[in-house]
Amino acid sequence: MNTVQAPLGTVVAAIDGSVAADLAVDFAVAQARLTRRPLTLVHALSPMSTVWLAPVGLSPSMGTGIGLEALESQAHELLTEVHADVTGQAPEVEVHEVLGFGDPRQVLLDVASRASMVVLGSRGRGPLASLLLGSVAVGVAHHVPCPLVVMRPPDGADRHGVLVAVDGSDRCAPALELAFQQASMRELPLTVLHAYWDVRHAAAHAHGDQEGVHGDEDELIILAETLAGMAEKYPDVVVRRALATGLADLAILDAAADKEMVVLGTHHGSAAHEMVYGSVASSVLEHASCAVALVPLALRD
């Protein structure tokens, strides 16, 4: 699949020459520097790549091998160029390159099996690349064994801080840990949101009343228990606690409107857990206007 095996614990950045991919590289470099881990640049070529040859100025040529050879040459040039840029910006970071052949989702998942984090852009370059990388983010999110960060191009909004969504159970610990880590390393405030559906608010929701943050003593106690120990571990992080009633994905998207990143957990397990947690993660991944970090949560049933 690849020319070089990724080192264990590496931070992976998927590249394709797009603006979103450039942002992914920047984030991955910062993560590698802050955590003192190697960085692996990954580019994937699939058979579908030969039907979109505008970037190299060729016409589609299936079966001749000419298109694929041109794209492979361009891919090596792209990897070399980005590698050089990273080395110039962060000479202390150990950089590796992987050129994978096949479905981009599988290429990334294969590399992710040895990674500490995977970072990619939400959209690629050109009509076909946009379609492919958009589906890649969703496909990888459903199976990735490590945290996945999906970057968005800037939209001009004033953003500051990290948001993490929790459900009041100990399953959210990995997502909470990553959110505190990101807030601490990047010196950002952290909002911890517990969104839940309450029958007392169902009627209001049915009548179109806006869901909102409110104070519920029982839920605040659950939230405080969820955060136990984190304040001691990350004393530098300024934390705001928030509760929201209603549909979790809508509450998260609303709270993330002015944030730089939203962090939430996702399950790779039973159909029931996929339906509850996977649908929320997919909705946030699709509609959030900021960076999204998805953290696989271990099933403890």
C-alpha positions, 0 to 999 in steps of 0.5 A: 500500500505505501512506500514507507511504514508510518512510525508508531504513535505518529501524528498523521496529516492527509494532504492533497494540495487543497486549502483545507489540507494545508490547514490540516498540515499546520494543525498536525505540525503543531500537534507533533511539536507540542506532543514531541511525536513524529509527523507522517504526511499521507497522500492516497491515489485510487483508480478513481483518480484517473478520471479527474486529470485537470490538475495535471492538464491531461484528459481522462485516460482509463486503461492506458496507465498514462494518467495514473503515472502522471498523478503518481509523479505529481503526488511525489512532488506534492509530498516532497514540497510539503515535507520541505515546508514542514522542515523549514517551519519545524526542523525539530519535527521528524517527518515521514511520507506515505503514498498509498494506492487504493481507497483513500479511506482504507489508506488512512485507516491502515496508517491510523492503526499506528497513529496517535492522531489523524488530521485531514481537511473537510474538502479536497481540490476540484469537483472529484477531490471535493466529493472524495475527501468529503466522503473520506472524512465520514468513512474514516470517522466511523472506523478510525482507532485514534482521535480524528481532527477534521479541519474547515477553511476559515469563514471569517467568524470570530472564534475562540476556545474549545468546546467538548460535549459530554453525556454524564457517563465515564465513556466521555473520559477520552474526549474530555481528556483530549479537549483539556489537552488541546485547551492547555497546549493551545492556551484556550478556554474550554466549555464543557457542554452536557446536552440532554433530552428532558421530557419537561422541555419536550412540549416547548421543543415541539412548539418551536421554542429555542432550546437553551442553556439552563441550570438544573441541579441534578445535571450540574452535579453529574457534570461536576462528577464528570469533571472530577480530577481534570481541574487538578490535572490541567490547572491552567485551563479556564473552564466554563460548564454549560447545560442544554436541553434538546437534541444533542447535535443541535445543542452542540452545533449552536454552542460551537458557533463561536469556537475554534474546535468542538470535541466529542466522542463516537462509538465503533461498536454495537448498532445501538451505540452507533445509532445514538453516538454515531448519528450525533458525531456524523451530524456535527461533522457534516454541519459544524463550521469549526474544526471537529475532533472525534474521539473513539470511546471504548464500550464498557457494557 
